[in-house]
């Protein structure tokens, strides 16, 4: 069996995570000082310092000079950076990103529809964003920003933390998708009204509490987006 080699500070970082879990430390709580951690793990302070830096880079800890590191709530930023890098180096297939987006956003639309049908969510904020989009079709940057906000509002309505986090990690990639889609429509001489209409169909299905129709409307919208990008979903 192959044994995975790790650096000393990787091992210390793992031990710090275990310690956080064992002590039930919450976001904002201090982890023990470097000296105490070094003594506990039988390593030098440099190894502890490097482990804390690595955990801070992953947003597991927040480190500031003059006080112990604190437990943090990681965002989707780190995974988003990894995803963006791997796409640029072409170690991930672009079509797989499009497929993943369809699966994630379809699930979010379905869940949002169910929650609306149960009175646990409303479409008011999404409807307001859609109205703003209709007024911003000539402003590429604002239109794309509102497009992103509309999809993130559906994620908020769905209230699934993992799916929302994954969608958030795709934000930079999806922004690039939407800019390319906008440009694709513009090159063909098409207006952005088709995007508004597609979003309206998604929102109407969610408002009606129809998860199957919401999934179908989202799939149709993402298929059109894929065509705008020159890569059908």
N, C-alpha and C positions, 0 to 999 in steps of 0.2 A: 504494500500500500504506500502510495506517495505521501510524504509528509510535507505539509505546506510550511515554507520558511517564512518567518516573520522577524521584523526588527524588534529590538528591545522596546522602543517607544510604542510600537503597535501593540505589543503585549500589555504594556502599562495602560494604554488607552482602553483596551478591552477590560482590564481590571477596574479602571475608573468607572466605566459604564456599569459593570456588575455592582460596584459599590453604590452607585446612584440608585440602582434598582433595589438593592438589599435594604438601603436606608429609607427608601420611599421619598427621595428628594424630589421636590416639585420645581417647576420653572421659577427662577429667581432665587432659589436656595443656594447657599454657598457649598462648594465641595471643600473638603479639608485642605489646609495649606500645603504647599509643595513639600515642606520638610516632613510633615506628618505622613503624606502619601509616600514619600521616599522611604521612610522607616517602615511603613506598613508593607510595602511591596519588596523591600530589600534591594532597592536600586538607588542610584545617585539622583540628585535633584535635577541634573541636566536631562535625564531620561524622562522624568516627570514633566519638566517644562516643555519638552518636545511633544510629549503625548497630549498635553493641554493645548498646545498650538494646533496639533492635528485635529483635535476634537472641536476647537473653535472654528477651524476652516470648514468643518462639516456642520457647523451651527449647532452642535450638541451642547457646547459650552460657550459662554461669553467670558472673555478674558480681558481684564484691564489692569494697568500697572498700579500697584499699591494696595491691592485687595485680592482675596481669593477668587478663583474662577467661579462662575455661577452657572447653574443649569439653565438651558435655553430650550425653546421650542423650535426645532429645525423647520425651515420653509422649504419650498420646492426648488429654490434657487440652485442648490448644488447639483441636484439631479438634472435640472434644466441645462446647466453648463456642460455636464457630461454628455447629455443627449446632443446638444448643439455641436460639441467638438467631434463626436463620433459621426455625425452626419457630414460635417465638413471633411473629415478624413476618409469618408465613404466606407467606414467599417459597419455602418448600419444602412439598410436599404430604405430609400425614401418612400417607396410604396408601402412598406410595413408601417411607417408612421401614419400614412393616410388610413390604412386599415385599422390601426389602433385608435385613431381619432374617431372613426365611425363607431367602433365598439363602445368606446367610453361615452361619447356624446349621445348615442342611442340609449344606453342604459340610464344616463342622466335625464334625458327627456321623458323616458318611461316612468322613472321614479317621481319626477316632478308632476307628471299628470296624475299619478296615484295620490300624491300628497295634496294636490289641489282638490281632487274628488273627495278627499276625507276632511277637507277644511283646514288642513295643516299648513297650507301655503297659498299665496295669491299671485296673480300674474301682473299686478299693478306696476311694479318697478320695471319689469320686462317690457310692458306695453309703453311706458314712458320712454324707455331707451329706443324702442322701435320708432316712436313718433319723432324723436330727435334724429334718428338715422335718415328718416324721410326728408328732413330739412337740410341734411348735410351731404347729399349725393355728389355735389360738386367739389367738396373739400376732402381729398383723399385721406389725409392723416386723421381728421376727425371722424370720417365715416368708418375707417378701419378700427379706430379706438372704440367707437360705439358698438361696432360689430363684435369685438372681443368682449366688451362689457355685457352685451346681450347674452352671449353664450355662458359667460361666467355667472350671470344672474340665474340662468336655468340650473347651473350646477348648485348655486346657493339654495334654490327652491328644492332641489332633489335631496339636499341634506345628507349626503354621504361623504364623510370626511376623506376617505381614501380616494374615491373617484375625483373629488374636487381637487385634492392635492396633485393627483396625476395630471389632470387637465391644466392646473396652474404651472406644472413643470414644463408643459408644452407651449407656454405663452409666447416665448420669443419665436419659436418655430411657427406657431399658428399666425403670429403677426406677419411674418414673412409670407406665409401662404395667402393671407388675405390681401396684402399689398399686391402680390403677383396676380391674384384673382381679379382685383380691381383693374389692374393694368391690362389683363387679358380681355376683359369686357370692353375697356376703352379702345383697345386696338381694333376690336371688331366693330366698333361704332355702336355698341350696345350701351344702354343706360344701366345704372345700378338698381333700377326698379325691380329687376328680377330677384335680386338679393332681398329686397324689402318684402316682396311677395312670398318668397320662400320662408322667410322668418315669420311672416304673418301666418302661414300655414302651420308652422311648428307651434306657434303660440296659441292659435285657435284650438289645436288638438289638445294641448296641455290644459287650456282653460276649460275645455269640454270634459276633462278628466278621462281622456281616452288614451291609455298608454300605447296600444298597438298603432294607432294612427299617429301618435307623436313620434314613435320610432320610424315609421314609414316616411313621415314628413322630413325628419332629420336626415334619413338616408338619402332621400331625393335631393335635398339641399346639398349634402356633402358630395354627391355624385356630380352635380352641376359644378361645384367648386373644383373637383378633380378635372373636369373637362376644361375649365378656365386655366388650370395649371398645365394642361397638356398631358395629364397622367390620370386617366379615369380611376375612380375608386372601386 
